[in-house]
Amino acid sequence: MKEGLHQLVASGVVFAPKVGVSILIFVAFWIAAIVLPRIIRHVGATAYVDQGVLRLLQRALKAGLLVFGALTALGTMGINVSALVAGLGLTGFALGFALRDVLSNFVAGILILSYRPFRKTDQVSVAGVEGVVAEIDLRYTTLEHENQRVLIPNSTLFTNVITVTAGK
């Protein structure tokens, strides 16, 4: 009984510094996940980057830092995280494959909002559809033509020839 207790205390003495360092590592990543999105917001505001793109970048950075910090902290404690990393990779691949159309529209939306090939109130013609740009979001661009609203997927806008006439 005493030997088991001594062994438990000895294991705790060996394991405690690893837990402390792991907590410090995670806290550092957590602080970075708070500070870096604020820096991105400030830099994006001075560079006149679209707010939707900024929010997306901030959320992705925060989530990535927290996941990477948790994996690093677990690895520092001596936990084998290779299976967890492989599982996350396979899950990401499966989700990417299943949502490829949504993701292509999403990425095209980010690129359209970043490069601004056209703006609201511009007259555009793409893939046989013509109208005035009413709204641009991350998935669709809305055109208005003769009392109709046409939603065009951003991937269509990004991969086809667009004719743009300056807005009203």
One Martini backbone bead per residue (centre of mass of N, CA, C, O) as a GRO file, in nm:
protein
  168
    1MET     BB    1   0.060   0.061  -0.024
    2LYS     BB    2   0.300   0.257   0.015
    3GLU     BB    3   0.427   0.199  -0.259
    4GLY     BB    4   0.188   0.305  -0.429
    5LEU     BB    5   0.195   0.592  -0.311
    6HIS     BB    6   0.487   0.657  -0.396
    7GLN     BB    7   0.439   0.613  -0.697
    8LEU     BB    8   0.221   0.831  -0.730
    9VAL     BB    9   0.394   1.070  -0.634
   10ALA     BB   10   0.621   1.035  -0.842
   11SER     BB   11   0.440   1.072  -1.090
   12GLY     BB   12   0.338   1.356  -1.011
   13VAL     BB   13   0.620   1.493  -1.012
   14VAL     BB   14   0.670   1.432  -1.316
   15PHE     BB   15   0.387   1.541  -1.439
   16ALA     BB   16   0.343   1.840  -1.340
   17PRO     BB   17   0.530   2.003  -1.535
   18LYS     BB   18   0.378   1.920  -1.792
   19VAL     BB   19   0.111   2.051  -1.714
   20GLY     BB   20   0.216   2.340  -1.678
   21VAL     BB   21   0.329   2.377  -1.964
   22SER     BB   22   0.064   2.316  -2.111
   23ILE     BB   23  -0.096   2.550  -1.992
   24LEU     BB   24   0.091   2.773  -2.098
   25ILE     BB   25   0.058   2.709  -2.394
   26PHE     BB   26  -0.249   2.745  -2.413
   27VAL     BB   27  -0.257   3.037  -2.308
   28ALA     BB   28  -0.087   3.155  -2.535
   29PHE     BB   29  -0.287   3.077  -2.762
   30TRP     BB   30  -0.531   3.223  -2.643
   31ILE     BB   31  -0.411   3.506  -2.654
   32ALA     BB   32  -0.356   3.499  -2.959
   33ALA     BB   33  -0.669   3.453  -3.026
   34ILE     BB   34  -0.730   3.751  -2.928
   35VAL     BB   35  -0.514   3.944  -3.061
   36LEU     BB   36  -0.492   3.882  -3.373
   37PRO     BB   37  -0.785   3.960  -3.462
   38ARG     BB   38  -0.749   4.259  -3.381
   39ILE     BB   39  -0.523   4.318  -3.578
   40ILE     BB   40  -0.680   4.246  -3.831
   41ARG     BB   41  -0.903   4.455  -3.794
   42HIS     BB   42  -0.717   4.702  -3.804
   43VAL     BB   43  -0.577   4.651  -4.075
   44GLY     BB   44  -0.841   4.617  -4.243
   45ALA     BB   45  -0.953   4.903  -4.188
   46THR     BB   46  -0.705   5.054  -4.322
   47ALA     BB   47  -0.743   4.869  -4.605
   48TYR     BB   48  -1.046   4.826  -4.688
   49VAL     BB   49  -1.174   4.562  -4.597
   50ASP     BB   50  -1.405   4.348  -4.594
   51GLN     BB   51  -1.595   4.250  -4.323
   52GLY     BB   52  -1.656   3.954  -4.399
   53VAL     BB   53  -1.362   3.870  -4.442
   54LEU     BB   54  -1.257   3.948  -4.163
   55ARG     BB   55  -1.437   3.763  -3.993
   56LEU     BB   56  -1.343   3.501  -4.120
   57LEU     BB   57  -1.042   3.531  -4.051
   58GLN     BB   58  -1.077   3.554  -3.745
   59ARG     BB   59  -1.218   3.280  -3.693
   60ALA     BB   60  -1.007   3.097  -3.820
   61LEU     BB   61  -0.770   3.183  -3.644
   62LYS     BB   62  -0.889   3.116  -3.369
   63ALA     BB   63  -0.949   2.816  -3.418
   64GLY     BB   64  -0.664   2.731  -3.503
   65LEU     BB   65  -0.515   2.816  -3.243
   66LEU     BB   66  -0.677   2.640  -3.043
   67VAL     BB   67  -0.620   2.367  -3.171
   68PHE     BB   68  -0.310   2.387  -3.177
   69GLY     BB   69  -0.279   2.435  -2.871
   70ALA     BB   70  -0.410   2.171  -2.775
   71LEU     BB   71  -0.219   1.977  -2.926
   72THR     BB   72   0.043   2.083  -2.800
   73ALA     BB   73  -0.031   2.034  -2.503
   74LEU     BB   74  -0.080   1.728  -2.527
   75GLY     BB   75   0.203   1.660  -2.637
   76THR     BB   76   0.360   1.770  -2.385
   77MET     BB   77   0.224   1.552  -2.187
   78GLY     BB   78   0.246   1.272  -2.380
   79ILE     BB   79   0.030   1.266  -2.586
   80ASN     BB   80  -0.091   1.097  -2.857
   81VAL     BB   81  -0.183   1.298  -3.157
   82SER     BB   82  -0.175   1.152  -3.435
   83ALA     BB   83  -0.465   1.038  -3.453
   84LEU     BB   84  -0.607   1.312  -3.427
   85VAL     BB   85  -0.479   1.445  -3.674
   86ALA     BB   86  -0.573   1.236  -3.878
   87GLY     BB   87  -0.875   1.270  -3.821
   88LEU     BB   88  -0.889   1.570  -3.898
   89GLY     BB   89  -0.793   1.533  -4.188
   90LEU     BB   90  -1.018   1.338  -4.282
   91THR     BB   91  -1.254   1.522  -4.211
   92GLY     BB   92  -1.170   1.757  -4.394
   93PHE     BB   93  -1.178   1.598  -4.657
   94ALA     BB   94  -1.473   1.506  -4.646
   95LEU     BB   95  -1.599   1.789  -4.624
   96GLY     BB   96  -1.472   1.906  -4.881
   97PHE     BB   97  -1.603   1.701  -5.074
   98ALA     BB   98  -1.907   1.746  -4.989
   99LEU     BB   99  -1.858   2.089  -5.005
  100ARG     BB  100  -1.740   2.194  -5.283
  101ASP     BB  101  -1.958   2.395  -5.388
  102VAL     BB  102  -1.970   2.576  -5.142
  103LEU     BB  103  -1.663   2.637  -5.129
  104SER     BB  104  -1.637   2.764  -5.411
  105ASN     BB  105  -1.831   2.999  -5.354
  106PHE     BB  106  -1.684   3.107  -5.104
  107VAL     BB  107  -1.408   3.165  -5.231
  108ALA     BB  108  -1.516   3.342  -5.459
  109GLY     BB  109  -1.637   3.555  -5.268
  110ILE     BB  110  -1.372   3.643  -5.142
  111LEU     BB  111  -1.238   3.730  -5.410
  112ILE     BB  112  -1.451   3.935  -5.496
  113LEU     BB  113  -1.430   4.112  -5.234
  114SER     BB  114  -1.123   4.169  -5.278
  115TYR     BB  115  -1.102   4.256  -5.602
  116ARG     BB  116  -1.346   4.402  -5.729
  117PRO     BB  117  -1.476   4.372  -6.039
  118PHE     BB  118  -1.739   4.466  -5.889
  119ARG     BB  119  -2.029   4.660  -5.800
  120LYS     BB  120  -2.263   4.811  -5.683
  121THR     BB  121  -2.468   4.916  -5.959
  122ASP     BB  122  -2.359   4.741  -6.166
  123GLN     BB  123  -2.351   4.637  -6.493
  124VAL     BB  124  -2.405   4.289  -6.575
  125SER     BB  125  -2.262   4.007  -6.767
  126VAL     BB  126  -2.343   3.650  -6.718
  127ALA     BB  127  -2.425   3.361  -6.847
  128GLY     BB  128  -2.687   3.516  -6.988
  129VAL     BB  129  -2.692   3.734  -6.757
  130GLU     BB  130  -2.864   4.044  -6.673
  131GLY     BB  131  -2.767   4.319  -6.446
  132VAL     BB  132  -2.793   4.464  -6.134
  133VAL     BB  133  -2.608   4.503  -5.862
  134ALA     BB  134  -2.734   4.444  -5.528
  135GLU     BB  135  -2.554   4.191  -5.415
  136ILE     BB  136  -2.271   4.078  -5.205
  137ASP     BB  137  -2.165   3.761  -5.109
  138LEU     BB  138  -2.021   3.452  -5.028
  139ARG     BB  139  -2.227   3.287  -5.241
  140TYR     BB  140  -2.383   3.537  -5.373
  141THR     BB  141  -2.511   3.723  -5.652
  142THR     BB  142  -2.731   3.996  -5.695
  143LEU     BB  143  -2.961   4.046  -5.956
  144GLU     BB  144  -3.132   4.310  -6.133
  145HIS     BB  145  -3.420   4.247  -6.366
  146GLU     BB  146  -3.715   4.335  -6.434
  147ASN     BB  147  -3.826   4.259  -6.135
  148GLN     BB  148  -3.575   4.069  -6.088
  149ARG     BB  149  -3.410   3.815  -5.896
  150VAL     BB  150  -3.070   3.702  -5.932
  151LEU     BB  151  -2.890   3.417  -5.836
  152ILE     BB  152  -2.536   3.397  -5.839
  153PRO     BB  153  -2.288   3.205  -5.825
  154ASN     BB  154  -1.961   3.281  -5.761
  155SER     BB  155  -1.828   3.062  -5.939
  156THR     BB  156  -1.950   3.169  -6.202
  157LEU     BB  157  -1.819   3.452  -6.187
  158PHE     BB  158  -1.517   3.338  -6.169
  159THR     BB  159  -1.534   3.141  -6.453
  160ASN     BB  160  -1.655   3.377  -6.616
  161VAL     BB  161  -1.745   3.606  -6.829
  162ILE     BB  162  -1.746   3.962  -6.763
  163THR     BB  163  -1.967   4.235  -6.806
  164VAL     BB  164  -1.892   4.580  -6.731
  165THR     BB  165  -2.095   4.849  -6.618
  166ALA     BB  166  -2.118   5.126  -6.492
  167GLY     BB  167  -2.281   5.268  -6.260
  168LYS     BB  168  -2.531   5.501  -6.157
   0.00000   0.00000   0.00000
